[in-house]
Amino acid sequence: MAAAWSDVLSYGTDLINPAVPRTAYRHPSLRVLWPMVSHGVLYLSRCTRYPWSRDIGTAFPQGGGGYRVRRESDKTLLGVVDTVEEAYALIAASLPEGCGPAIEGAADEL
């Protein structure tokens, strides 16, 4: 997990706003999840291989500022917030029951 986070934390602005992974990483409950970046968005998973779990909230930056936080597994809008700090606090507070460190494997092995 440490190597995956180290990679994501080293990404430049061409891949993601560096404040996003840094903010997520400050939450111990999120730091144990598998990080991935696509299209400027940080995704977190409870497993390290595809298909990844989709039950962790994701913060999507909004054009006018702020973030829309959504959980893909059940299409739940967790909230719309003004700052990246609020977004990742909301994600940490909305983790599934019993969410622990990411497992080595795919979502069907959870």
TORVEXZA-483495 format. One record per residue: y, z, x of N, C-alpha, C in turn; residue in one letter. Coordinates in steps of 0.05 Angstrom, whole numbers, padded with zeros to 5 digits, always signed. Layout:
BEGIN
YZXYZXYZXA/...
//
This chain:
BEGIN
-00024+00000+00016+00000+00000+00000+00025+00000+00017M/+00024+00015+00039+00047+00018+00056+00055-00010+00068A/+00036-00026+00075+00042-00052+00086+00055-00070+00066A/+00045-00069+00041+00056-00086+00020+00085-00078+00014A/+00090-00052+00013+00118-00042+00009+00135-00049+00032W/+00125-00047+00056+00141-00054+00080+00150-00083+00079S/+00132-00101+00071+00139-00129+00068+00161-00132+00047D/+00157-00121+00023+00176-00125+00002+00203-00113+00009V/+00203-00090+00022+00228-00077+00030+00243-00093+00052L/+00229-00110+00066+00242-00126+00086+00253-00153+00076S/+00248-00160+00051+00257-00185+00040+00287-00186+00039Y/+00298-00210+00044+00327-00214+00043+00336-00224+00016G/+00361-00228+00014+00373-00236-00012+00364-00263-00022T/+00351-00279-00005+00340-00304-00015+00316-00300-00033D/+00304-00276-00032+00281-00271-00049+00286-00251-00071L/+00303-00230-00065+00309-00209-00084+00333-00194-00075I/+00347-00182-00093+00369-00163-00086+00356-00140-00072N/+00361-00135-00046+00347-00113-00032+00350-00086-00045P/+00370-00081-00061+00374-00056-00074+00351-00050-00094A/+00339-00072-00105+00318-00068-00125+00293-00055-00113V/+00280-00066-00093+00257-00052-00082+00263-00025-00070P/+00287-00023-00058+00294+00003-00046+00297+00025-00067R/+00308+00017-00090+00311+00036-00112+00284+00044-00123T/+00267+00024-00128+00240+00030-00138+00224+00048-00119A/+00226+00042-00093+00212+00057-00073+00220+00086-00072Y/+00243+00093-00080+00252+00121-00080+00237+00138-00100R/+00224+00126-00119+00208+00141-00139+00179+00143-00130H/+00171+00168-00123+00143+00171-00113+00122+00159-00131P/+00126+00161-00157+00106+00150-00176+00105+00120-00176S/+00126+00107-00167+00126+00077-00165+00117+00068-00138L/+00122+00084-00118+00115+00077-00090+00085+00074-00086R/+00069+00085-00104+00040+00083-00101+00028+00058-00116V/+00046+00043-00128+00038+00019-00143+00041-00006-00125L/+00026-00027-00132+00027-00052-00116+00052-00068-00122W/+00069-00073-00102+00094-00088-00107+00090-00118-00102P/+00103-00134-00119+00103-00163-00116+00131-00173-00125M/+00140-00195-00113+00166-00206-00120+00161-00236-00128V/+00174-00243-00150+00173-00271-00159+00199-00276-00174S/+00212-00298-00167+00237-00307-00180+00258-00285-00180H/+00260-00270-00158+00280-00249-00156+00275-00224-00171G/+00250-00220-00181+00243-00197-00197+00220-00182-00183V/+00222-00155-00183+00201-00138-00172+00181-00131-00194L/+00156-00138-00189+00135-00131-00208+00118-00109-00194Y/+00108-00090-00210+00091-00069-00200+00064-00070-00215L/+00043-00064-00201+00016-00066-00213+00000-00041-00205S/-00019-00034-00222-00038-00012-00216-00062-00022-00201R/-00063-00048-00194-00085-00059-00178-00073-00078-00157C/-00090-00084-00137-00080-00100-00114-00088-00129-00115T/-00104-00136-00135-00113-00164-00137-00108-00176-00165R/-00107-00202-00165-00104-00217-00191-00130-00215-00206Y/-00129-00213-00232-00105-00209-00248-00094-00181-00246P/-00068-00179-00242-00055-00153-00239-00052-00140-00266W/-00049-00113-00266-00043-00099-00291-00016-00107-00300S/-00012-00107-00326+00014-00115-00337+00026-00092-00354R/+00018-00068-00348+00026-00045-00364+00047-00028-00351D/+00060-00038-00330+00082-00024-00317+00107-00039-00324I/+00128-00025-00331+00153-00038-00338+00164-00055-00316G/+00180-00075-00323+00193-00093-00303+00222-00095-00311T/+00239-00093-00290+00268-00095-00294+00278-00124-00289A/+00288-00136-00309+00298-00164-00307+00328-00163-00306F/+00341-00173-00285+00370-00174-00284+00381-00192-00305P/+00403-00183-00317+00417-00198-00338+00441-00213-00326Q/+00446-00236-00336+00468-00253-00326+00495-00239-00326G/+00500-00223-00346+00526-00209-00348+00526-00181-00334G/+00504-00175-00320+00502-00149-00308+00482-00131-00323G/+00471-00112-00309+00452-00094-00321+00424-00106-00320G/+00405-00091-00333+00377-00098-00332+00364-00094-00359Y/+00346-00112-00365+00329-00110-00389+00302-00101-00378R/+00292-00079-00388+00267-00068-00378+00246-00072-00400V/+00224-00086-00391+00204-00094-00411+00176-00089-00399R/+00158-00082-00417+00130-00079-00410+00114-00102-00422R/+00102-00119-00405+00090-00143-00414+00064-00139-00430E/+00049-00118-00424+00023-00114-00437+00024-00113-00467S/+00045-00100-00477+00048-00097-00506+00075-00108-00516D/+00088-00123-00499+00114-00136-00505+00135-00117-00514K/+00135-00092-00503+00154-00072-00511+00179-00073-00494T/+00202-00074-00507+00228-00071-00494+00232-00042-00490L/+00232-00033-00465+00235-00004-00459+00265+00004-00461L/+00282-00016-00455+00311-00010-00457+00327-00030-00442G/+00353-00029-00447+00373-00045-00432+00392-00025-00419V/+00395-00027-00393+00410-00007-00378+00431-00021-00360V/+00450-00006-00351+00472-00017-00335+00466-00020-00305D/+00449-00002-00294+00445-00001-00265+00416-00004-00257T/+00412-00011-00232+00384-00013-00222+00372+00015-00221V/+00388+00035-00215+00378+00063-00214+00367+00071-00242E/+00383+00064-00263+00374+00071-00290+00348+00055-00297E/+00347+00031-00288+00323+00014-00294+00298+00026-00283A/+00299+00034-00258+00274+00045-00245+00269+00074-00253Y/+00289+00088-00262+00284+00115-00273+00269+00111-00300A/+00277+00091-00316+00264+00085-00341+00235+00076-00337L/+00231+00059-00317+00204+00049-00311+00186+00073-00302I/+00196+00090-00285+00181+00113-00276+00174+00132-00300A/+00193+00135-00318+00188+00153-00341+00170+00140-00362A/+00165+00114-00360+00149+00100-00380+00121+00092-00369S/+00113+00103-00347+00087+00096-00336+00064+00104-00355L/+00043+00088-00355+00020+00095-00373+00009+00123-00366P/-00003+00135-00385-00016+00161-00382-00037+00159-00360E/-00036+00178-00341-00056+00179-00320-00052+00158-00299G/-00029+00146-00298-00023+00125-00278-00023+00138-00250C/-00040+00127-00233-00041+00138-00206-00038+00115-00186G/-00047+00120-00162-00044+00099-00142-00059+00073-00150P/-00048+00051-00141-00061+00025-00147-00089+00025-00135A/-00107+00013-00150-00135+00011-00140-00138-00015-00124I/-00157-00016-00106-00164-00040-00091-00181-00056-00111E/-00171-00076-00122-00185-00092-00142-00167-00104-00163G/-00179-00114-00184-00165-00127-00206-00163-00109-00230A/-00146-00118-00249-00141-00102-00273-00166-00095-00289A/-00185-00112-00290-00210-00106-00305-00227-00084-00292D/-00219-00076-00268-00233-00054-00255-00220-00027-00259E/-00197-00026-00273-00183-00001-00278-00200+00017-00297L/
//
